[in-house]
Amino acid sequence: MADPATITAAIAANVRGQRAHRGMTLDELAARSNVSRGMLIQVEQGRTNPSVNTLSRIADALGVTLARLVEVADTPVVRVVHESEVVTFRHPGGGSARLLVGTDAPAILELWDWRLGPGDHHDGDAHPAGTREMLTVLEGRLTLTVYGRSHVVGPGDAVVFSADRPHRYANEHDQPLRFVMVVTEPPEPPDAVPADVREPADVRRPPDAGESAHD
Protein backbone atom coordinates (compact mmCIF):
# COMPACT_ATOMS: atom_id res chain seq x y z
CA MET A 1 0.00 0.00 0.00
CA ALA A 2 1.19 3.55 -0.71
CA ASP A 3 2.62 5.49 2.21
CA PRO A 4 -0.21 7.15 4.25
CA ALA A 5 1.52 10.53 4.06
CA THR A 6 1.71 10.22 0.27
CA ILE A 7 -1.99 9.37 0.03
CA THR A 8 -2.93 12.27 2.33
CA ALA A 9 -0.89 14.66 0.17
CA ALA A 10 -2.50 13.26 -2.99
CA ILE A 11 -5.99 13.74 -1.56
CA ALA A 12 -5.13 17.32 -0.60
CA ALA A 13 -3.81 18.14 -4.08
CA ASN A 14 -6.68 16.40 -5.88
CA VAL A 15 -9.40 18.13 -3.86
CA ARG A 16 -7.73 21.52 -4.32
CA GLY A 17 -7.26 20.91 -8.03
CA GLN A 18 -10.79 19.67 -8.66
CA ARG A 19 -12.30 22.58 -6.71
CA ALA A 20 -10.14 25.14 -8.52
CA HIS A 21 -10.94 23.58 -11.91
CA ARG A 22 -14.65 24.13 -11.21
CA GLY A 23 -14.16 27.65 -9.86
CA MET A 24 -15.70 26.68 -6.51
CA THR A 25 -15.05 28.48 -3.27
CA LEU A 26 -14.58 26.57 -0.04
CA ASP A 27 -17.97 27.80 1.12
CA GLU A 28 -19.65 26.54 -2.07
CA LEU A 29 -18.02 23.12 -1.75
CA ALA A 30 -18.97 22.96 1.93
CA ALA A 31 -22.61 23.69 1.09
CA ARG A 32 -22.75 21.15 -1.74
CA SER A 33 -20.95 18.37 0.14
CA ASN A 34 -22.34 18.92 3.64
CA VAL A 35 -18.74 18.85 4.88
CA SER A 36 -17.72 21.74 7.11
CA ARG A 37 -15.45 24.47 5.78
CA GLY A 38 -13.00 23.72 8.58
CA MET A 39 -12.77 20.06 7.58
CA LEU A 40 -12.29 21.00 3.92
CA ILE A 41 -9.42 23.30 4.88
CA GLN A 42 -7.77 20.47 6.81
CA VAL A 43 -8.25 18.10 3.87
CA GLU A 44 -6.82 20.56 1.33
CA GLN A 45 -3.84 21.27 3.59
CA GLY A 46 -3.13 17.58 4.12
CA ARG A 47 -3.65 17.81 7.88
CA THR A 48 -6.23 15.02 8.22
CA ASN A 49 -7.12 11.58 6.89
CA PRO A 50 -10.81 11.95 5.93
CA SER A 51 -13.20 9.02 6.34
CA VAL A 52 -14.78 7.14 3.43
CA ASN A 53 -18.08 8.97 3.97
CA THR A 54 -16.42 12.39 4.05
CA LEU A 55 -14.45 11.70 0.87
CA SER A 56 -17.57 10.32 -0.83
CA ARG A 57 -19.50 13.51 -0.07
CA ILE A 58 -16.66 15.67 -1.39
CA ALA A 59 -16.34 13.53 -4.53
CA ASP A 60 -20.09 13.69 -5.18
CA ALA A 61 -20.08 17.47 -4.80
CA LEU A 62 -17.17 17.78 -7.24
CA GLY A 63 -18.71 15.35 -9.73
CA VAL A 64 -15.82 12.87 -9.61
CA THR A 65 -15.29 9.43 -8.11
CA LEU A 66 -13.73 8.76 -4.75
CA ALA A 67 -11.02 6.88 -6.65
CA ARG A 68 -10.09 10.10 -8.46
CA LEU A 69 -9.51 11.88 -5.16
CA VAL A 70 -7.09 9.25 -3.82
CA GLU A 71 -5.04 8.86 -7.01
CA VAL A 72 -1.36 9.44 -6.35
CA ALA A 73 -0.58 10.00 -10.04
CA ASP A 74 -2.43 10.54 -13.31
CA THR A 75 -4.15 7.42 -14.64
CA PRO A 76 -2.80 6.14 -18.01
CA VAL A 77 -4.97 4.59 -20.73
CA VAL A 78 -4.21 1.15 -19.27
CA ARG A 79 -3.42 0.97 -15.59
CA VAL A 80 -2.40 -2.10 -13.62
CA VAL A 81 -3.03 -1.46 -9.93
CA HIS A 82 -0.49 -3.32 -7.84
CA GLU A 83 -1.14 -4.44 -4.27
CA SER A 84 1.17 -1.71 -2.97
CA GLU A 85 -1.02 0.97 -4.61
CA VAL A 86 -4.37 -0.15 -3.18
CA VAL A 87 -5.84 2.39 -0.75
CA THR A 88 -7.20 0.87 2.47
CA PHE A 89 -9.66 2.54 4.85
CA ARG A 90 -9.67 1.08 8.37
CA HIS A 91 -12.77 0.82 10.55
CA PRO A 92 -12.85 1.25 14.36
CA GLY A 93 -14.23 -2.28 14.73
CA GLY A 94 -11.20 -3.77 13.01
CA GLY A 95 -12.69 -4.11 9.53
CA SER A 96 -11.39 -2.55 6.33
CA ALA A 97 -12.51 -1.31 2.92
CA ARG A 98 -9.97 -1.53 0.10
CA LEU A 99 -10.57 0.61 -2.99
CA LEU A 100 -9.00 -1.69 -5.58
CA VAL A 101 -9.54 0.47 -8.66
CA GLY A 102 -11.90 3.09 -10.03
CA THR A 103 -12.71 5.06 -13.16
CA ASP A 104 -13.83 8.64 -13.66
CA ALA A 105 -16.71 10.07 -15.71
CA PRO A 106 -18.44 9.29 -17.99
CA ALA A 107 -18.22 5.61 -16.96
CA ILE A 108 -18.00 5.97 -13.19
CA LEU A 109 -17.12 2.67 -11.53
CA GLU A 110 -15.43 1.64 -8.29
CA LEU A 111 -14.30 -1.84 -7.24
CA TRP A 112 -14.07 -2.49 -3.48
CA ASP A 113 -12.90 -5.35 -1.25
CA TRP A 114 -14.63 -5.19 2.15
CA ARG A 115 -13.86 -7.08 5.37
CA LEU A 116 -15.95 -6.78 8.54
CA GLY A 117 -15.36 -8.63 11.79
CA PRO A 118 -18.14 -10.12 13.94
CA GLY A 119 -20.37 -7.30 15.24
CA ASP A 120 -18.80 -4.70 12.92
CA HIS A 121 -20.84 -2.54 10.53
CA HIS A 122 -20.57 0.41 8.17
CA ASP A 123 -23.27 3.01 7.49
CA GLY A 124 -23.10 4.32 3.93
CA ASP A 125 -24.41 7.76 3.01
CA ALA A 126 -26.90 8.16 0.17
CA HIS A 127 -25.08 8.42 -3.17
CA PRO A 128 -26.25 10.52 -6.15
CA ALA A 129 -29.58 9.54 -7.71
CA GLY A 130 -29.28 6.50 -9.93
CA THR A 131 -26.24 5.04 -8.17
CA ARG A 132 -26.30 1.26 -7.90
CA GLU A 133 -24.13 -1.16 -5.97
CA MET A 134 -23.50 -4.82 -6.80
CA LEU A 135 -21.69 -7.21 -4.51
CA THR A 136 -20.97 -10.85 -3.86
CA VAL A 137 -20.08 -12.43 -0.53
CA LEU A 138 -16.87 -14.47 -0.46
CA GLU A 139 -16.83 -15.41 3.24
CA GLY A 140 -19.32 -15.11 6.10
CA ARG A 141 -22.81 -13.61 5.93
CA LEU A 142 -23.69 -9.98 5.20
CA THR A 143 -26.75 -8.24 6.62
CA LEU A 144 -27.56 -5.48 4.12
CA THR A 145 -30.12 -2.87 5.14
CA VAL A 146 -31.63 -0.64 2.43
CA TYR A 147 -34.84 1.41 2.61
CA GLY A 148 -35.42 0.06 6.14
CA ARG A 149 -35.41 -3.58 5.01
CA SER A 150 -32.68 -6.06 5.93
CA HIS A 151 -31.44 -8.82 3.64
CA VAL A 152 -29.02 -11.60 4.59
CA VAL A 153 -26.52 -12.37 1.83
CA GLY A 154 -24.57 -15.61 2.24
CA PRO A 155 -21.41 -17.05 0.64
CA GLY A 156 -21.78 -17.21 -3.13
CA ASP A 157 -24.90 -15.00 -3.09
CA ALA A 158 -25.00 -11.75 -5.04
CA VAL A 159 -27.09 -8.61 -4.60
CA VAL A 160 -27.79 -5.43 -6.57
CA PHE A 161 -29.51 -2.40 -5.07
CA SER A 162 -30.15 1.31 -5.48
CA ALA A 163 -27.67 3.17 -3.29
CA ASP A 164 -29.22 6.64 -3.40
CA ARG A 165 -30.57 6.19 0.13
CA PRO A 166 -28.61 5.54 3.35
CA HIS A 167 -27.62 1.88 3.63
CA ARG A 168 -25.76 -0.37 6.04
CA TYR A 169 -23.41 -3.31 5.70
CA ALA A 170 -23.25 -5.37 8.89
CA ASN A 171 -21.70 -8.59 10.13
CA GLU A 172 -24.21 -9.85 12.68
CA HIS A 173 -22.68 -13.32 12.83
CA ASP A 174 -19.70 -14.87 14.61
CA GLN A 175 -17.54 -15.44 11.51
CA PRO A 176 -15.43 -12.89 9.58
CA LEU A 177 -17.17 -11.34 6.58
CA ARG A 178 -15.62 -10.53 3.22
CA PHE A 179 -17.37 -9.25 0.11
CA VAL A 180 -16.41 -7.64 -3.19
CA MET A 181 -18.50 -4.70 -4.39
CA VAL A 182 -18.88 -2.61 -7.54
CA VAL A 183 -20.33 0.92 -7.35
CA THR A 184 -21.66 2.51 -10.54
CA GLU A 185 -23.01 6.03 -11.02
CA PRO A 186 -24.98 7.31 -14.05
CA PRO A 187 -23.41 10.02 -16.26
CA GLU A 188 -26.31 12.33 -15.37
CA PRO A 189 -28.81 12.09 -12.52
CA PRO A 190 -32.04 10.51 -13.80
CA ASP A 191 -35.47 11.94 -13.12
CA ALA A 192 -36.48 11.45 -9.50
CA VAL A 193 -38.36 8.23 -8.82
CA PRO A 194 -40.87 8.18 -5.93
CA ALA A 195 -39.57 6.14 -3.01
CA ASP A 196 -42.66 3.92 -2.95
CA VAL A 197 -42.02 2.60 -6.46
CA ARG A 198 -38.31 1.97 -6.12
CA GLU A 199 -37.41 -1.67 -6.19
CA PRO A 200 -36.03 -3.34 -3.06
CA ALA A 201 -32.68 -5.09 -2.96
CA ASP A 202 -32.67 -8.11 -5.25
CA VAL A 203 -30.70 -11.00 -3.79
CA ARG A 204 -29.69 -13.66 -6.30
CA ARG A 205 -28.49 -17.05 -5.05
CA PRO A 206 -26.65 -19.70 -7.08
CA PRO A 207 -29.10 -22.27 -8.53
CA ASP A 208 -29.36 -25.66 -6.87
CA ALA A 209 -27.78 -28.64 -8.59
CA GLY A 210 -29.74 -29.46 -11.72
CA GLU A 211 -31.63 -26.16 -11.67
CA SER A 212 -31.26 -23.79 -14.60
CA ALA A 213 -29.99 -20.32 -13.74
CA HIS A 214 -32.63 -18.91 -16.12
CA ASP A 215 -35.66 -20.73 -14.63
N, C-alpha and C positions, 0 to 999 in steps of 0.2 A: 504493500500500500504506500502511496505517496506520503511524504513527511507532512504531519498535521500543520506545521507552520506554512509549508508551501501551499497546501490546500486553502488555508485561511487567507493567505495573500492573494490566491487566485480568485476566491470568492469576492474579496474586496474589490479587486480590479475589474472583475466582470460586472458586478452590480453597478459600480461607478460608470463603467463604459456604456452599459446598456441604458442607464438612466440618462446619461449625457447625450447619447445617440438619439433619444426620443425627446430631448429638450425638457425633461421633467425636473421640477424642483424636488427637494427632499420632502416638503410639505405635501406636494401632489402625490408622490409615491407612497407616503405614509397614509394618505386618505384612501388611495386605491387598494393598498395591500392590507390595511388594518394592522400595520406594524408601526410602532411608535417611532417618531422622528429620532429620539435618542438611540433606540436600537439600530435604526438605519445608519446613523452616524458611526456607531461602534462597528457595524458590519463593514461599511465602506472604508474605515480606517484599519481594519484587520485586527480589532481589539477583542473580538468575541467569536466563538464557534456557534453559529445559529443552529437551531433545531431543524429537523426535517419539515415540520409544519411552518416555521417561520420562513425558511427558504422557499417552500412551495407557494406561500402567499406572495412573496416578493416576485417570484418567477411568473406567477399568474398575472400580477399587475403589470409586469414588463412585457408580457406576451411571448415569453420564451420558456423553455423547459428547465426543470431543476438541474438536469444534466449540463445544460449550457452554463449555468452559474458556477458549477464546480470544476469546469474544464481547466486544466493547468496550461494547456497549449491549444492552438487552433486545431480543429479537426480536419484531417485530409480527406480526399475522396473515399479512400478505403482506410479504415482504422482498425487495427487489431489491439484490443484492450488487454493488456497483460495483468496478471494477478496483482502485481505491485502498483498498478494504476487505479485499481478499484477503490472507490470511496466508500467507507463504512461509517454508518451512524450507530452509536451505541445507545442502548436504552437503560434506564435506571434499574430495571428488573433483571438485567443481565443479557437481554436479547440484543439483536443487531439487525440492521437493514443495510444491505450492500447494493449500491447503485452500479450494476455491472456495465451498462452502456445506455446511451440515449441519443436521440436525434432531435434536431430543431425543426421549426416550421419549414415547409407546410405539412410534412408528415411527422407529427409529434408523437414519439414513442419513447418509453422508458422500460428497461428490463431490470427487475429487482430480485434479490435473493434474501428472503426474510427468515430469521430464526427467533423463536420466542420460547422461553423456558416455562415450566409449569407455573400457572398463576399470572404470567405476564400478559400484557395487552398493549395495544397502540390505538389511539383515537385519531382517525384521519379527518382533516377538515374537508368541507365540500369543495370539489374542484370546479372548474368552469363548466357551464352547461354543455351537455353532450359528451363529457368525459366518461370513458368506460374502463373498467379494470377486468383483467382475465388472469386467473391463477390456477395452479395445480399444486396439491399437497404432496410432498415427497416423503415426509415422516410426521407421525403424530396426527392430531385431529385439530382442525381450525374451527373456532366458533366465529362466524362472520355475522355482524349485525348491520343491516341496512334498512332504512325507513322504519325502524322500530321492530323489525322482525329478525330473529336469529336463525342461522342455518349452520348445521354441522357438516364440515367438509372433511372427509377421511382420506387416507392414503390412496393415491391413484384417481381420486375424484377431481373434477375441474368445475370452475364456477365463473360466470361472467355477470357483471352487474353495472348499473349506472352509478357513477361515483360523484355526482353533482349534489349530493347530500352528505352530511356527516356520516361516517361509518367507523366500525371498530373491528380490529382483528384481535382475537383473544385465544389464549391457550388455557382452557378450563380443565385440562386433564393432567395426569401425573407423568406424562412422557414429553420429551422435547418435541417442539414443532418446527418444521421447516417447509416453506413453500416458495415457489417461484412465481413472480407476478409481472404482467405486462400492463402498462398504463398507456392509453391512447386518447389524444384530444383531437377534436375536429378542427379543421382550418379556420372556420368561423363558427361562432355560437349559433346553434339552430334556434328556431322559434321556441318560445317557452312551452313546455308541455305540462298541463295540470298534474299535480302530484297524485291525484286519485286515479289517473289512467296510466301512470308509469308502471312498467312491469317490475315485479319483484326479482330478486336474485334467482338465477336459473342454475341449479346444481345439476351437473351431468356426471353420472357414474359409469364406469366401464361396464359393458354388457356382460351378462353371465355367460358361461361356457355354452356354446351352441346358439346363442341369441344374436341376431343381427343387430349391428350398431344403428341401422336405419329403421328398425321396426318401431 
